[in-house]
Amino acid sequence: MRLKTGTIIAVTALLAAAITCTRQEEQGTSSAKEASASSKPATGETKTSAGGQATAAAGGERFTMAGTGPRPADNNFCLVCHELLADELITKVHAQQNVLCVDCHGPSTMHMEDEMLMTRPDVLYGRTEVEPLCRHCHGPHKTPTQVEAFREKWYGRDLPNGRVVSSQSICTDCHGTHNLAGKTEPKKKAGANLEQEQPWISLFNGKDLSGWKPAGYAKWTVERGAIVGVQGDHNAPGDLLTEASYQDFLLTVTYRVEWPCNSGIWFRYQSAQKAYQADILEIEKPACYSGSLYYTNEKSFLAINTDKDLVDRDGWNTMSVGAQGDHLQVWLNGRQVADVHDQTSDSGQIGFQVHPGAGFAAMKIIVSEAKLQPLK
């Protein structure tokens, strides 16, 4: 695929950092693991290091504030940009127990100083990593039967926090929201406040394809509370599109795929010649990965994500899209990968694509959640 002149390429910022986060593999530190197991704190307590500083762990890794200078007393630096997290349940309750942003995401000095919003925090977590992180301090549910009853009651429905309960639900789907806020999330209109914002709409009910219509010959089903798309007979392609059309909105989609894959999230789709797509793909030469913004007008890219490390190839990913007037933005797993202006399409359907070709015969796109917030 050719690149048009002036293509905006999302690049990774310089990897230098004045303050770094020491990350130690738990494997090979058996004594530390045994000590952790014997002194695991009860729910609500803070795990602290020998120096009295909080630590956190996810999977097989542990990171500490060792050698990074004084630990901040609160989350005020982070709340300068992520102001809505000040009242978010997870952030607020943990801060009361002296578990701060830096304890899970590292010092993130370069991230805080980056006015261009190109540098990630030191540590981010995919959906598959959230539960192991929480389990470091929080034990299993004390009343599993009540939890299962809760899941059954809310299965496929929106919780008050806007999340949909599914078979793939994680801790943050039921407890708090812990979404990015402020500069790193799609921008709201000037003067808007929470009371004036439109409510989020679930485009997928977790049960069937009500509100959606297929186009082409790909096969679309609902399995275990998720939309599943595969090629049709003879590697035939197809799309799944909403019946409704949308103009200005914020969109968030939680998905995973089976590779090799060439798919994407359609938005402002009016026809195959007039639409945008937040791509789900991987191309080595030239480097082009999920989150790249494609438009059908000239069959080219408006923005290209060249950072393949943003993609969780084996787990769940979250793609977010902001469309307001001619301003288009895309985020992948909390990282902005596109911020452009274009007038190809001002409104249209939301959808998912299955690409043709024998090379993608094993492809499968699985969508567990699709939510949209109209913008006034």
C-alpha positions in Angstrom: 0.0 0.0 0.0 1.4 3.4 -1.0 1.8 6.3 1.4 0.5 9.7 0.4 2.8 12.7 0.8 2.3 14.3 4.2 1.3 11.0 5.9 1.4 11.5 9.7 3.4 8.7 11.3 3.0 8.0 15.0 6.5 7.4 16.3 7.8 6.3 19.6 9.5 9.1 21.6 13.1 8.9 22.8 13.7 6.1 25.2 16.1 8.0 27.4 14.8 8.6 30.9 16.3 10.7 33.7 14.6 8.5 36.3 14.0 4.8 35.5 11.9 2.1 37.2 13.9 -0.9 38.5 12.1 -4.0 37.3 13.2 -7.4 38.7 12.1 -10.8 37.5 10.6 -12.7 40.3 12.0 -15.9 38.7 15.3 -16.6 40.4 14.4 -14.7 43.5 12.8 -17.6 45.4 13.5 -16.1 48.8 11.7 -12.9 48.0 8.8 -14.9 46.6 8.6 -17.0 49.8 8.7 -13.9 52.0 5.9 -12.4 49.9 3.8 -15.5 50.2 4.2 -15.7 53.9 3.4 -12.0 54.5 0.8 -11.3 51.8 -1.3 -8.4 53.0 -5.0 -8.7 53.5 -7.4 -6.9 51.2 -7.0 -3.1 51.5 -3.5 -3.2 52.9 -0.4 -1.9 51.1 2.5 -4.1 50.2 5.7 -2.2 51.2 9.3 -2.7 50.5 12.1 -2.8 53.1 12.4 1.0 52.7 8.8 1.5 53.5 7.9 2.3 49.9 5.0 0.7 48.2 5.6 -1.9 45.5 3.4 -3.7 43.0 3.7 -6.8 40.8 2.0 -8.2 37.8 2.6 -11.7 36.4 6.2 -12.6 37.0 7.6 -9.1 37.3 8.1 -6.7 40.2 9.1 -3.1 40.1 10.1 -0.8 42.9 11.0 2.8 43.4 14.6 1.8 44.4 17.2 4.4 43.3 14.6 6.8 41.8 14.7 9.4 44.5 12.0 10.5 46.9 8.6 8.8 46.4 5.8 11.3 45.9 3.4 11.8 48.7 0.3 11.8 46.5 -1.0 11.5 42.9 -1.1 15.3 42.3 1.4 15.2 39.4 -0.6 12.6 37.6 -3.9 14.4 38.3 -2.7 17.5 36.5 -3.6 15.7 33.2 -5.8 12.8 34.5 -8.0 15.0 36.6 -11.1 12.7 36.4 -9.2 9.9 38.2 -9.2 12.0 41.4 -12.7 10.7 42.1 -12.5 7.4 40.4 -13.1 4.5 42.8 -9.9 2.5 42.3 -7.6 5.4 42.3 -9.2 7.1 45.3 -9.4 4.0 47.5 -5.8 2.9 46.8 -4.6 6.4 47.4 -6.2 6.3 50.9 -4.1 3.2 51.5 -1.0 4.9 50.2 -0.9 2.9 47.0 -0.2 5.6 44.3 0.0 5.7 40.6 3.8 5.3 40.6 3.4 2.0 42.5 1.7 0.4 39.5 2.9 2.5 36.6 6.4 3.4 37.7 7.8 7.0 38.0 7.0 7.7 34.3 9.0 10.9 34.4 9.4 11.2 30.6 5.6 10.6 30.3 4.8 13.4 32.6 7.2 15.8 30.9 6.1 15.0 27.3 3.8 17.8 26.1 3.4 16.0 22.8 1.7 13.0 24.5 4.0 10.5 22.7 5.7 8.8 25.6 4.0 6.0 27.5 4.1 5.5 31.3 6.9 3.2 32.3 4.5 0.3 32.9 1.1 -0.4 31.3 -1.2 -3.4 31.6 -3.2 -5.3 29.0 -6.5 -6.8 30.1 -4.9 -10.2 30.7 -2.4 -8.6 33.1 -4.9 -6.8 35.3 -6.1 -9.7 37.5 -2.5 -11.0 38.3 -1.7 -7.4 39.4 -4.7 -7.2 41.6 -4.1 -10.6 43.1 -0.7 -9.5 44.4 -2.5 -7.7 47.2 -6.1 -8.9 47.0 -7.0 -12.5 47.6 -9.7 -14.5 45.8 -13.4 -13.6 46.3 -14.5 -14.6 49.8 -18.0 -15.5 48.5 -17.6 -17.1 45.1 -21.2 -18.3 44.9 -22.4 -14.7 45.3 -19.9 -13.5 42.7 -21.2 -16.1 40.2 -24.8 -15.1 41.0 -23.8 -11.5 40.3 -22.2 -12.4 37.0 -25.3 -14.4 36.0 -27.6 -11.5 36.9 -25.6 -8.9 34.9 -24.3 -11.1 32.1 -24.5 -9.1 28.8 -25.8 -6.0 30.6 -24.3 -2.6 31.4 -23.1 -2.1 34.9 -23.5 1.4 36.4 -19.8 2.1 35.6 -20.6 1.6 31.9 -18.9 -1.8 31.5 -20.6 -4.9 30.2 -20.3 -8.2 32.2 -19.1 -11.0 30.0 -17.2 -14.3 30.4 -14.0 -12.3 29.9 -14.7 -9.7 32.6 -11.8 -8.6 34.7 -11.4 -6.8 38.0 -11.8 -3.3 36.6 -15.0 -4.2 34.8 -16.9 -4.5 38.1 -14.7 -2.4 40.5 -14.4 1.2 39.4 -13.5 2.1 35.9 -9.9 3.3 35.9 -10.1 4.8 32.4 -7.6 7.4 31.3 -8.8 10.9 31.7 -7.6 14.4 30.7 -5.1 14.9 28.0 -4.7 11.3 27.1 -8.3 10.6 26.4 -10.5 12.0 23.5 -11.1 15.6 24.1 -14.5 16.9 25.1 -16.0 20.0 23.7 -15.1 23.2 25.4 -17.3 24.0 28.4 -18.7 20.5 28.7 -18.9 18.9 32.1 -19.9 15.4 33.3 -23.5 16.4 33.9 -23.8 17.7 30.3 -22.1 14.7 28.7 -24.2 12.2 26.7 -24.4 8.7 28.2 -22.4 5.9 26.7 -24.3 3.5 24.4 -23.6 -0.2 24.2 -23.6 -1.1 20.5 -23.4 -4.8 21.4 -25.7 -6.4 23.9 -23.6 -9.5 24.6 -26.3 -11.9 23.4 -27.0 -11.5 19.7 -26.5 -9.2 16.7 -29.5 -7.0 17.3 -28.7 -3.5 15.8 -26.1 -4.9 13.4 -26.3 -6.1 9.8 -23.7 -8.1 7.8 -22.5 -7.0 4.4 -20.5 -9.4 2.1 -19.9 -13.1 2.7 -17.9 -13.3 6.0 -19.5 -15.2 8.8 -20.6 -13.4 12.0 -21.8 -15.1 15.2 -22.0 -14.5 18.9 -20.1 -16.9 21.0 -19.6 -16.8 24.8 -20.8 -13.2 24.9 -18.6 -11.9 22.1 -19.0 -11.1 18.4 -16.9 -13.5 16.3 -16.0 -12.8 12.7 -14.3 -15.2 10.2 -14.0 -15.5 6.5 -16.8 -17.0 4.5 -16.6 -19.8 2.0 -13.6 -19.7 -0.3 -11.9 -17.0 1.8 -14.7 -14.5 1.2 -14.6 -11.1 3.0 -17.3 -9.2 4.7 -18.3 -6.5 7.1 -20.6 -6.2 10.1 -22.1 -2.7 10.4 -24.4 -1.0 12.8 -27.9 -0.2 11.5 -27.6 3.3 12.9 -25.2 6.0 11.7 -23.2 8.4 14.0 -21.6 11.7 13.4 -19.5 13.0 16.3 -18.6 10.5 19.0 -16.1 8.7 21.2 -15.9 5.0 20.5 -14.2 2.2 22.5 -13.9 -1.4 21.4 -12.4 -4.3 23.3 -11.2 -7.1 21.0 -8.7 -9.8 20.4 -7.7 -11.6 17.2 -6.2 -14.8 15.9 -3.3 -14.2 13.6 -2.5 -13.7 10.7 -5.1 -11.0 10.6 -6.1 -8.1 8.5 -9.2 -6.5 10.0 -10.3 -3.2 11.4 -12.9 -1.0 13.0 -15.0 1.0 10.5 -16.3 4.4 11.5 -18.2 7.0 9.6 -18.8 4.3 7.1 -21.0 5.4 4.2 -19.7 3.1 1.5 -16.6 1.2 0.6 -15.3 4.4 -1.1 -16.2 6.7 1.8 -15.2 5.6 5.3 -12.4 5.4 7.8 -10.9 2.4 9.5 -8.8 2.0 12.6 -6.8 -1.0 11.3 -6.1 -4.3 13.1 -3.1 -5.7 11.2 0.6 -6.1 11.1 2.9 -5.3 8.2 6.6 -5.5 8.6 7.8 -3.5 5.5 6.9 -0.7 5.7 6.2 -1.0 9.4 2.4 -0.7 10.0 0.6 -2.1 13.0 -2.8 -2.0 14.6 -4.1 1.5 15.4 -3.1 2.8 12.0 -5.8 5.1 10.5 -6.9 4.1 6.9 -9.2 6.0 4.7 -10.9 4.6 1.6 -11.0 7.9 -0.4 -7.5 7.3 -1.8 -7.0 3.8 -0.2 -4.1 5.1 1.9 -3.2 6.0 5.5 -3.8 9.2 7.3 -1.6 7.9 10.2 0.5 4.9 10.8 1.4 3.2 14.1 4.9 1.9 13.8 5.2 0.6 17.4 4.3 -3.1 17.4 4.9 -3.3 21.2 1.6 -1.5 21.8 -0.3 -4.6 20.5 -1.1 -7.5 22.8 -1.0 -10.2 20.1 -2.3 -13.0 22.4 -4.7 -11.1 24.6 -7.4 -8.4 24.7 -6.8 -4.9 23.3 -8.8 -1.7 23.6 -9.1 0.6 20.5 -10.6 4.0 21.0 -11.7 6.5 18.4 -12.6 10.1 18.7 -14.4 11.8 15.8 -15.5 15.4 16.1 -16.0 17.5 12.9 -12.9 16.9 10.8 -10.8 16.0 13.8 -10.0 12.2 14.1 -8.1 10.5 16.9 -7.2 6.9 17.6 -5.8 5.3 20.8 -4.6 1.8 21.2 -4.3 0.4 24.8 -4.2 3.9 26.2 -1.6 5.3 23.7 -2.6 7.8 21.1 -1.5 6.7 17.7 -3.4 9.1 15.4 -4.4 12.7 15.6 -5.3 14.1 12.2 -7.8 16.3 10.3 -9.7 15.0 7.3 -13.0 15.6 5.6 -13.5 12.3 3.7 -16.7 11.5 5.7 -18.6 13.4 8.3 -20.9 10.6 9.5 -21.7 7.0 9.0 -21.9 3.5 10.5 -19.6 1.7 12.9 -18.4 -1.7 11.9 -15.8 -4.5 11.8 -14.1 -6.0 8.8 -12.9 -9.5 7.7 -10.4 -9.3 4.9 -10.3 -11.7 2.0 -7.4 -14.0 0.9 -6.0 -17.4 1.7 -3.3 -15.8 3.7 -5.8 -14.8 6.3 -7.8 -18.0 6.3 -7.1 -18.6 10.0 -8.1 -15.0 11.0 -10.7 -14.5 13.6 -11.8 -11.2 15.2 -13.5 -11.4 18.6 -15.2 -8.3 20.1 -16.4 -8.4 23.7 -17.4 -4.8 24.0 -18.3 -1.9 21.8 -19.5 1.4 23.4 -20.1 4.8 21.9 -20.6 8.2 23.5 -22.3 10.8 21.2 -20.7 14.3 21.4 -22.9 17.3 21.4 
